[in-house]
Amino acid sequence: MNQFAGKTAVISGGAEGIGLAIAKALGEQEMNIVLADIDSENLEKASEELGRSGVPVLAVTLDVAEEAQWQAVAKQAVERFGKIHMLVNNAGVGGEAGPIESQSSDTWNWALSVNLMGVVFGAKAIVPLIKEHGEGGWVVNVGSMAGMGGVPYSGAYTATKSAVVALSESWAGELKGDGIGVSVLCPAFVQTRIYDSHRNRQARYQAKETEATDDSKLFGKAKAAVQNGIDASIVGKRLVEALRAGELYVFTHPNYRPVVQNRSKMIDAAFERAAQSPLLQHIVNQKLEML
């Protein structure tokens, strides 16, 4: 039985890269696709490509950092397809590469608004509609392997992607009773244009001329790593595989396992040191108080 057939997915940042790859993979599973993207030109091309493949598609221009625009997308999706079953919060930006002192406030606001609040606004608009029909569904938040451990010189990107991972963990518990599965997709390097995120940078987040921008050497290394990454189509297919299995953490780069294992060991060692502290003996065996 195909659990996706005939159902509807809303995908932000769906005009290219990982978003379009996910749209194609879900389209192959006979889902209706709502493509939403800030780039209207690429959005039209992507919509036409899916349509030629026989995928029912609705294309809607969306700035994910504008909550009202999310509500408009939700309204149009319901008008076209009746119900929404899946939200894929994919839209994201890379921020700027450089040391702490070079990161402008405009860049931080840009990354926070798109990478984090775009996810929040998407869920606020779409999740109530998934709950409404009572058939269950899925929320997919696209994080990053950077969200599983800090990346030097990428403060805004790392911080927002770490927040997306934590948010997904929170929502997984919150939405379980509604039959809504939550997954956080954490790829490493994938062949996309994330290194060129500035092409769609909203005017309100443009850095002032006096403020620093990307460190050219760091930017060059990051761009090369992305261009040598895995094909985006693999990510789309991997997500379908993971959704079938009900996975919370969806990884696409198993070669990064030692990095995350080392972080886990460091965290566990920190707990052990805390347990040995004379200051904390009165709560070592204290019963956990969880919501």
C-alpha positions as CSV (number, residue, x, y, z in Angstrom):
1,M,0.0,0.0,0.0
2,N,1.3,3.5,-1.0
3,Q,0.8,5.7,2.1
4,F,1.5,8.8,0.1
5,A,-0.7,8.4,-3.0
6,G,-3.3,11.1,-3.5
7,K,-2.1,13.1,-0.5
8,T,-0.8,16.7,-0.6
9,A,2.6,18.1,0.3
10,V,3.6,21.7,0.7
11,I,7.3,22.3,0.1
12,S,9.0,25.6,0.7
13,G,12.1,26.5,-1.3
14,G,10.8,24.0,-3.8
15,A,12.0,25.7,-7.0
16,E,15.4,24.0,-7.1
17,G,18.0,22.0,-5.2
18,I,16.9,19.8,-2.3
19,G,13.3,21.2,-2.4
20,L,12.8,20.3,-6.0
21,A,14.4,16.9,-5.5
22,I,12.0,16.2,-2.6
23,A,9.1,17.4,-4.8
24,K,10.1,14.9,-7.6
25,A,10.5,12.0,-5.1
26,L,7.1,12.7,-3.6
27,G,5.6,13.2,-7.0
28,E,6.8,9.7,-7.9
29,Q,4.9,8.5,-4.9
30,E,1.7,10.0,-6.5
31,M,1.4,13.0,-4.1
32,N,0.0,16.3,-5.1
33,I,2.7,19.0,-4.8
34,V,2.5,22.6,-3.7
35,L,5.7,24.3,-4.6
36,A,6.4,27.5,-2.8
37,D,9.5,29.7,-3.4
38,I,10.7,33.3,-3.4
39,D,12.2,32.9,-6.8
40,S,9.2,33.2,-9.1
41,E,11.2,32.5,-12.3
42,N,12.7,29.2,-11.2
43,L,9.4,28.4,-9.5
44,E,7.6,28.5,-12.9
45,K,10.3,26.3,-14.5
46,A,10.1,23.7,-11.7
47,S,6.3,23.7,-11.8
48,E,6.4,23.1,-15.6
49,E,8.9,20.3,-15.1
50,L,6.8,18.5,-12.6
51,G,3.7,19.0,-14.7
52,R,5.3,17.4,-17.7
53,S,5.9,14.3,-15.5
54,G,2.2,14.1,-14.7
55,V,2.5,15.4,-11.1
56,P,-0.5,17.5,-9.9
57,V,1.3,20.8,-8.9
58,L,0.4,24.2,-7.6
59,A,3.1,26.9,-7.6
60,V,2.9,29.8,-5.2
61,T,5.4,32.6,-4.6
62,L,6.5,32.7,-0.9
63,D,8.8,34.6,1.3
64,V,9.0,32.2,4.2
65,A,9.9,35.0,6.6
66,E,6.5,36.6,6.1
67,E,3.9,34.8,8.2
68,A,1.0,36.3,6.2
69,Q,2.4,34.8,3.0
70,W,2.4,31.3,4.6
71,Q,-1.3,31.7,5.4
72,A,-1.9,32.6,1.7
73,V,-0.1,29.5,0.6
74,A,-2.1,27.3,3.0
75,K,-5.4,28.8,1.7
76,Q,-4.5,28.3,-2.0
77,A,-3.3,24.7,-1.3
78,V,-6.6,23.8,0.4
79,E,-8.6,25.5,-2.4
80,R,-6.7,23.4,-5.0
81,F,-6.3,20.0,-3.4
82,G,-8.8,20.0,-0.5
83,K,-6.5,18.7,2.2
84,I,-2.8,19.1,3.2
85,H,-1.0,16.0,4.6
86,M,2.7,17.0,4.6
87,L,4.7,20.1,5.3
88,V,8.3,20.2,4.1
89,N,10.1,23.2,5.6
90,N,13.0,23.3,3.2
91,A,13.8,27.0,2.4
92,G,17.0,28.1,3.9
93,V,20.0,30.4,3.4
94,G,23.7,30.0,4.1
95,G,24.3,33.2,5.9
96,E,27.9,34.5,5.7
97,A,31.2,32.8,6.2
98,G,33.7,34.5,8.5
99,P,34.8,35.2,12.1
100,I,32.5,36.4,14.9
101,E,33.4,40.0,14.5
102,S,32.5,40.1,10.8
103,Q,29.0,38.8,11.1
104,S,26.6,41.7,10.5
105,S,23.3,42.1,12.4
106,D,21.5,42.1,9.1
107,T,23.0,38.7,8.2
108,W,22.0,37.3,11.5
109,N,18.4,38.6,11.1
110,W,18.3,37.2,7.6
111,A,19.4,33.7,8.7
112,L,17.2,33.7,11.8
113,S,14.1,34.9,9.8
114,V,14.5,32.4,6.9
115,N,16.1,29.4,8.5
116,L,14.2,29.4,11.9
117,M,11.2,31.6,11.8
118,G,10.3,30.4,8.3
119,V,10.0,26.9,9.8
120,V,7.9,28.2,12.7
121,F,5.6,30.2,10.4
122,G,5.2,27.2,8.1
123,A,4.2,24.9,10.9
124,K,1.8,27.5,12.4
125,A,0.0,27.8,9.0
126,I,0.0,24.1,7.9
127,V,-0.1,21.9,11.0
128,P,-3.6,23.0,12.1
129,L,-4.9,22.0,8.6
130,I,-3.2,18.6,9.0
131,K,-4.9,18.2,12.4
132,E,-8.2,19.3,11.0
133,H,-8.8,16.4,8.7
134,G,-7.7,13.9,11.3
135,E,-5.9,11.6,8.9
136,G,-2.5,12.2,10.3
137,G,0.5,13.3,8.2
138,W,4.1,14.5,8.3
139,V,6.2,17.5,9.1
140,V,9.7,17.5,7.6
141,N,12.1,20.2,8.7
142,V,15.3,20.5,6.6
143,G,18.2,21.0,9.0
144,S,21.8,20.2,8.3
145,M,24.6,18.1,9.6
146,A,25.8,21.5,10.9
147,G,22.8,21.3,13.2
148,M,24.4,18.2,14.9
149,G,27.5,20.0,15.9
150,G,29.0,23.5,15.5
151,V,30.9,24.6,12.4
152,P,33.6,27.2,12.8
153,Y,33.1,30.5,11.0
154,S,29.4,29.7,10.2
155,G,27.8,31.0,13.3
156,A,24.4,32.1,11.9
157,Y,23.9,29.0,9.8
158,T,25.0,26.6,12.5
159,A,22.9,28.3,15.2
160,T,19.7,28.2,13.1
161,K,20.1,24.7,11.9
162,S,20.8,23.5,15.5
163,A,17.6,25.2,16.5
164,V,15.7,23.4,13.7
165,V,16.9,20.1,15.0
166,A,15.8,20.9,18.6
167,L,12.5,22.3,17.3
168,S,11.9,19.1,15.4
169,E,12.6,17.0,18.5
170,S,10.1,19.1,20.5
171,W,7.4,18.9,17.8
172,A,7.9,15.1,17.5
173,G,6.6,14.7,21.0
174,E,3.9,17.4,20.7
175,L,2.4,16.0,17.5
176,K,2.6,12.3,18.1
177,G,-0.9,12.1,19.5
178,D,-2.3,13.7,16.4
179,G,-0.7,11.0,14.2
180,I,1.7,13.5,12.7
181,G,5.2,12.2,12.3
182,V,8.1,14.7,12.5
183,S,11.4,14.3,10.8
184,V,14.5,16.5,10.6
185,L,16.5,16.0,7.4
186,C,20.2,16.7,8.1
187,P,22.3,16.4,5.0
188,A,26.0,17.4,4.7
189,F,27.2,18.7,1.4
190,V,24.7,18.4,-1.5
191,Q,25.0,19.9,-5.0
192,T,22.8,23.0,-4.6
193,R,23.2,26.7,-4.9
194,I,23.2,27.4,-1.1
195,Y,26.5,29.1,-1.5
196,D,24.7,31.7,-3.7
197,S,21.9,32.4,-1.2
198,H,22.5,36.1,-1.6
199,R,20.7,36.0,-5.0
200,N,17.4,35.9,-3.1
201,R,18.3,38.0,-0.1
202,Q,15.4,40.3,0.7
203,A,16.1,44.0,0.6
204,R,15.3,44.4,4.3
205,Y,18.2,42.1,5.2
206,Q,20.9,43.6,2.9
207,A,24.0,44.4,4.8
208,K,25.2,48.0,4.8
209,E,28.2,48.8,2.6
210,T,30.3,49.5,5.6
211,E,29.8,46.0,7.0
212,A,31.9,43.0,6.2
213,T,30.6,40.2,3.9
214,D,31.8,36.6,3.2
215,D,35.4,35.8,3.8
216,S,36.5,35.0,0.2
217,K,38.8,32.1,1.2
218,L,36.3,30.5,3.5
219,F,33.5,31.1,0.9
220,G,35.7,29.4,-1.8
221,K,36.2,26.3,0.4
222,A,32.5,26.1,1.2
223,K,31.5,26.5,-2.4
224,A,33.9,23.8,-3.5
225,A,32.6,21.4,-0.9
226,V,29.0,21.9,-2.0
227,Q,29.8,21.5,-5.6
228,N,31.5,18.2,-4.8
229,G,28.6,17.0,-2.7
230,I,26.1,14.3,-3.5
231,D,23.4,14.8,-6.1
232,A,20.2,16.3,-4.7
233,S,18.1,13.6,-6.2
234,I,19.6,11.1,-3.7
235,V,18.4,13.3,-0.8
236,G,14.8,13.3,-2.1
237,K,14.7,9.5,-2.4
238,R,16.4,9.1,0.9
239,L,13.7,11.2,2.6
240,V,10.9,9.0,1.1
241,E,12.8,5.9,2.5
242,A,13.1,7.5,5.9
243,L,9.4,8.6,6.0
244,R,8.3,5.1,5.3
245,A,10.4,3.9,8.3
246,G,9.2,6.7,10.6
247,E,12.6,8.1,11.2
248,L,13.1,11.3,13.3
249,Y,16.7,12.0,12.3
250,V,17.2,11.6,8.6
251,F,20.8,11.4,7.6
252,T,22.3,11.3,4.1
253,H,26.0,11.1,4.9
254,P,26.8,8.1,7.1
255,N,30.5,9.0,6.8
256,Y,29.8,11.8,9.3
257,R,28.9,9.3,12.0
258,P,32.3,9.6,13.9
259,V,31.8,13.3,14.2
260,V,28.4,13.0,15.9
261,Q,29.7,10.0,18.0
262,N,32.6,12.1,19.3
263,R,30.1,14.9,20.2
264,S,27.9,12.4,22.1
265,K,30.9,11.0,24.0
266,M,32.0,14.5,25.0
267,I,28.4,15.2,26.3
268,D,28.3,12.0,28.2
269,A,31.7,12.7,29.8
270,A,30.4,16.1,30.9
271,F,27.5,14.4,32.6
272,E,29.9,12.1,34.4
273,R,32.0,15.0,35.6
274,A,28.8,16.7,36.9
275,A,27.9,13.5,38.7
276,Q,31.2,13.4,40.5
277,S,30.9,17.0,41.7
278,P,30.4,17.4,45.5
279,L,28.1,20.3,44.7
280,L,25.6,18.2,42.9
281,Q,25.4,15.0,44.9
282,H,21.9,15.9,46.2
283,I,20.4,15.7,42.7
284,V,22.4,12.9,41.1
285,N,19.5,10.4,41.6
286,Q,16.7,12.9,41.6
287,K,13.6,11.8,39.6
288,L,13.3,13.6,36.3
289,E,10.5,16.1,36.0
290,M,9.4,16.1,32.4
291,L,6.3,17.7,30.7
